[in-house]
């Protein structure tokens, strides 16, 4: 007999919720077969079998919260009904070559794709996977259900938090009152954590926001000139995010307090630049981290952002993708936000908010001129970042964006 227990789930995660059992008592499992899907505050994880055998019992039900080390199930490695190892009969002798072949293996799928397929009775065997290594994603199932549906629902998105696609909560029976209906839904682990950390950020940090605006003319002209050659050479489009990552890092070098954090009565200055990029995902926002972003080229940054967006859509972000971060960038402009106040992503002390690019009349050399303008917002923790530093940091970002050649000159 071997016990299946809740494993160590990652940095600071002490419990999980059983989202879905993928096997039942009496089922035979091989090494590597997914057994159960666990929902944590950061991501959904599939726990796989480490030994072959038969599941004899399941200790915890779907929807229950479990802690690290607690028993989930028991597998009998010599259980009755367990099929013999490949190439052997039940008495240990070799099987003949004419023995019937095993059923076709189901394709690899993401947890969200599997749930959607089950909910809509879609046969995954007939779905062509477009994810990593041919994995079937949620979008692949969507395409089967509604081929004309939009192909992407995951973009760089506003505000923050660090987790990933949770299992949709099970709705409890609606309460009716006359013609009006209410529905009570249990919060997911991620939504609970988002709620807790948002309140925590406002209660523990002296959060202020400063605003500025940037003329996007130079960047838009540069993108227009290079978009075709850039895409052809590197296989990814040239967006604005990579410019803001580079500009932010240059400004963080000049104002290191914005790349620090408070630990007790000490300030920890980070001499590396792990930039979090807020990305839209099912059930909430996640903040995957571009590590050592200062050492990356524009194409590398764009590829990292594209891959994070796809993984967020597919539900395949890992705990390592979401761990840490020294500074965050969030873009509400993709949803049409003209101006907003981003909230801090603790323990970070600063977050840069981007917004919609909009043509506005601005004075240029004393003459009214129409320019593509973007409002910028920097929220910061006033406990260690002075207002002067915050304002100068944002001005520095503005200068790099309005004259991107400086990003090359200053490295």
WOFEN-V273675 format. One record per backbone hydrogen bond with DSSP energy under -1.0 kcal/mol. CO is the residue of the C=O (numbers start at 1). NH is the residue of the N-H. If there is no record, write none. Layout:
# WOFEN-V273675
CO	NH
CO	NH
This chain:
# WOFEN-V273675
2	75
4	72
4	73
6	69
10	13
14	68
16	66
17	39
18	63
20	37
24	27
27	55
29	53
30	33
33	49
35	22
35	23
36	47
37	19
37	20
38	45
39	17
43	40
45	38
47	35
47	36
49	32
53	29
54	76
55	26
57	74
61	64
64	18
66	16
67	70
70	6
72	59
73	4
74	56
74	57
75	2
76	54
76	79
79	82
85	88
87	95
89	92
93	89
96	99
108	136
110	114
111	115
112	116
113	117
114	118
115	119
116	120
117	122
123	126
124	127
131	134
132	135
135	131
136	110
137	141
138	142
139	143
140	144
141	145
142	146
146	149
155	280
175	182
177	180
180	177
182	175
184	172
188	192
189	193
190	194
191	195
192	196
193	197
194	198
195	199
196	200
197	201
198	202
199	203
200	204
201	205
205	207
206	382
208	380
210	378
212	376
214	374
216	220
217	221
218	222
219	223
220	224
221	225
222	226
223	227
226	230
227	231
228	232
229	233
230	234
231	235
240	244
241	245
242	246
243	247
244	248
245	249
246	250
247	251
248	252
249	253
250	254
251	255
255	258
256	259
257	260
259	270
261	268
263	266
266	263
268	261
273	293
274	326
274	327
275	290
276	329
278	157
279	286
281	284
284	281
286	279
288	277
290	275
292	295
293	296
297	301
298	302
299	303
300	304
301	305
302	306
303	307
304	308
305	309
306	310
307	311
308	312
309	313
310	314
311	315
311	316
321	289
327	276
328	352
329	278
330	354
332	335
332	337
333	336
337	356
345	348
349	381
350	328
351	379
352	330
353	377
354	332
358	373
360	371
362	369
364	367
367	364
369	362
371	360
372	216
373	358
374	214
376	212
377	353
378	210
379	351
380	208
381	384
381	385
386	390
387	391
388	392
389	393
390	394
391	395
392	396
393	397
394	398
395	399
396	400
397	401
398	402
399	403
403	406
404	407
405	409
406	410
